[in-house]
Amino acid sequence: MWWTASGDPGAQHPALALDGRGLVVLAALAPDGGLLVARQKTDERGLALRAWSRVGG
């Protein structure tokens, strides 16, 4: 197993869920309180996530 950086650090523990297509979604709060989301890549094998994106900002 290995990890790669997804961008800025979160302020709290992240939460994992499956979206409506059965793909993994990782969510966490940013240090400023904003919501960060990283979604599973569909163009790579295994569990690879895209970089964090800010929701509503």
C-alpha positions as semicolon CSV with decimal commas, in nm:
position;residue;x (nm);y (nm);z (nm)
1;M;0,000;0,000;0,000
2;W;0,118;0,352;-0,069
3;W;-0,020;0,702;-0,026
4;T;0,008;1,009;-0,241
5;A;-0,070;1,365;-0,144
6;S;-0,417;1,491;-0,239
7;G;-0,344;1,858;-0,172
8;D;-0,390;2,074;0,135
9;P;-0,433;1,906;0,475
10;G;-0,773;1,873;0,637
11;A;-0,856;2,008;0,982
12;Q;-1,055;1,704;1,101
13;H;-1,064;1,332;1,038
14;P;-1,188;1,256;0,686
15;A;-1,502;1,057;0,608
16;L;-1,538;0,800;0,328
17;A;-1,859;0,718;0,144
18;L;-1,978;0,569;-0,185
19;D;-2,155;0,792;-0,435
20;G;-2,450;0,694;-0,653
21;R;-2,216;0,524;-0,902
22;G;-2,044;0,317;-0,633
23;L;-1,725;0,526;-0,640
24;V;-1,539;0,634;-0,327
25;V;-1,574;0,993;-0,208
26;L;-1,347;1,134;0,065
27;A;-1,464;1,445;0,253
28;A;-1,295;1,658;0,520
29;L;-1,310;2,005;0,667
30;A;-1,039;2,251;0,562
31;P;-0,860;2,452;0,832
32;D;-1,087;2,749;0,746
33;G;-1,402;2,537;0,789
34;G;-1,474;2,485;0,419
35;L;-1,573;2,144;0,286
36;L;-1,311;1,955;0,083
37;V;-1,399;1,654;-0,135
38;A;-1,176;1,410;-0,324
39;R;-1,339;1,162;-0,562
40;Q;-1,216;0,828;-0,689
41;K;-1,044;0,837;-1,026
42;T;-1,204;0,620;-1,293
43;D;-0,903;0,619;-1,526
44;E;-0,665;0,437;-1,287
45;R;-0,663;0,094;-1,131
46;G;-0,717;0,051;-0,760
47;L;-0,827;0,321;-0,520
48;A;-0,679;0,641;-0,660
49;L;-0,833;0,974;-0,563
50;R;-0,834;1,307;-0,742
51;A;-0,698;1,617;-0,568
52;W;-0,916;1,793;-0,310
53;S;-1,181;2,026;-0,448
54;R;-1,361;2,286;-0,239
55;V;-1,741;2,256;-0,230
56;G;-1,937;2,578;-0,280
57;G;-1,634;2,800;-0,294
